[in-house]
Every structure is written in C-alpha cells, then in structure tokens.
C-alpha cells in the first residue's frame, strides 16, 4: 500500500498498479471507480470516517455519518476499509473504539484502519508509560482486525535505527496473541534524518517484515511531499524517479511469494551472531540449528497444508553473502521459491548467494 491520499486520476492509479502496489492507499469516494479499474483496492478517505475529535466522539453523530458513507460506497468492489486516524495516543482510543465498532457493524468485513506509533515515540505521544502498554490498551479498546504501525529505520549516516528489530518483535507478539495480521509501514521517501532507500534497503525492509510474519507492507510515501527536496517514488512534477523502479522491483518479488506467504503461520523468529536488543538466537525447536554466517536472521513457518518453510534474510546492506543453513532435522529436499517466477526450484548454486537485504523462502520436505 502507498501511504498517501491519491488524486482522482486514472493514469495515476494505473501507474501505482504497475509499481506492484495492490492497495492504492487512501482514496476519496470520487476516486473509487478509477481505483477499481486499475485493479487496486482502497482505504476510503472521507471526513465521515476520520473527521472527529477522537477524545470526544458523539456516537449518534458518528453513526449518522458512517451510515451515509457506507450507503454511498459500501458496495463498491474497490473498498477494502475506512481510514480513521494515524498515530493515536491512549486518550484517543475510547473515541476510536466507538467509530471502529460502527465500521464493523455497518460495513462487515471492511477494516477500520488505524495506524500506530513506532516504539521510538515518547510517553507523551503514546499516552502510556511504555510501548507494550500502549499496544495492549489499543487492542483491548479497539479490537482491530489488523495491527498497522510505522517504523522508519534507515538513517542518513548509513546506520539502522536501534529499535527496528525490537519493534518487529513487539508487534509480532501482540499480533500472535490477538490472532490478527500485522502491517509495517516502511520508508520509501527520504526526509528529516532518513536516507533515500537503495535497492538493498527496500529488500531489507520487505524481507525482514515478511520473515517476522508480516502480511502487509506500506510505503511512506509514494508521492514526494512538498516539504522535502528528496525524491520519493514519484517526484513533485509527477515523474517516476529511480526510487520508483526500486520500489517496483521489490514489490514484484513480494507479489510472486504472496500466495504462499499468506498461507503461512509464523512459528519462530531468531537471529544468528549477536542478536539485536530484544531478540534472541535459535530456540531448541528451531528449524535451522546453525548457519555459515552471523549476518542472517530466520523465520520459521507452517503452511496450512502442514508443510514447513523458513525465510532466511541477509541483514547485511552492503555485501552479498552465501547462505548455507544447517537444519536441526535434515530435510529430504530443500527448495527455494523463486521471487521471479513464484515456482519452487532446487536450493543450490546461485540461489544460495543472497544479495544485500535479500530474503529467500525455503520449503523443507521430509
């Protein structure tokens, strides 16, 4: 998904689909036809679902507003959900709970979309003493069908923000406990002290999220904002930039893997070498017992048909690294899913070399 309100222009929607996006982002009622024609879904952006003082919501007025909006667009095939708010604090959860409940009642199956702060937000922003409490209070109040959060970790000095991995751990934990999917909003436009994402950066953000069991990726932003001179995927003149092609490249890979990824349940996540803060090494029942390099992390999965998979990610953003996992129970056969074809093939020779930030999805056959 692109994190942006999308202009009602059929050419823009077609270009977004060409970029490998599946959810256009935030679409006004007037843009739904063009969105659908391009093969995209939409999070509806309209004051009737987001125009509230969230600390003081009149439930009767909100019902009238939502009923009007759902009557207008609720049966439209492009509608995926309704945008409520970005980065609320605990004092806003009560009002959000009222409107989220109305969306679930009036538009069954559609998401009341709320995006949460990252773990580097301060206590005043969170409205809670710590991040875990913020997450738990959100879930208890709003009963979300999805947990969405943002975390921008690619810093100008070439470093990775220290809490990136911990945030994935924290979100995965609450998502598993609540049995809901999670989405990660990652960086696609340089701003403030964040760098312009490279090909490796895009791969890293996508594959690290997927290895943690994430089922959605959002990009901040698709259109270059007026307040930054750094190019996003689409510049201020409406032209594609090199960032657009980097974004397209990683999206094309994810789309090939998506049918399988959406059938997987995350069982474990672990790191080799010195685990990042808040993370850990392989547990006693991990599928991968060891690996030839300390720059890898692994996610273990079970397919709905019972098959076991692992995703291995090269955390190095500079160097290609050879991937030779040692499995706790040696499988009869190891195949990798090609990110170019979506088909299984033997995991040997060239595919065992992972580009910077690259992940590989392996199927283990007993």
Buried (B, 14 or more C-beta within 10 A) or exposed (E): BBBBBBBBEEEBBBBBBBBBBBBBBBBBBEBBBBBBEBBBBBBBBBEBBBEBEBEEBEEEEBBEBBBEBBEBBBEBEBBBBBBBBBBBBBEBBBBBBBBBBBBBEBBEEBBBBBBBBBBBBEEEBBBBEEBEBBBBBBBEBBBBBBBBBBBBBBBEEEEBBEBBBBBBBBBBEBBBEBEBBBBBBBBBBBBEEBBBBBBBBBBBBBBBBBBBBBBBBBBBBBBBBEEBEBBBBBBEEEEBBEBBEBBBBBBEBBBBBBEBBEBBEBBBBBBBEEBBEBBEEBEEEBBBEEBEBEBBBBBBBBBEEEBBBBBBBBBBBEEEBEBEBEBEEEBEEBBBBBBEEBEBEEBEEEBBEBBBBBBBBBBBEE
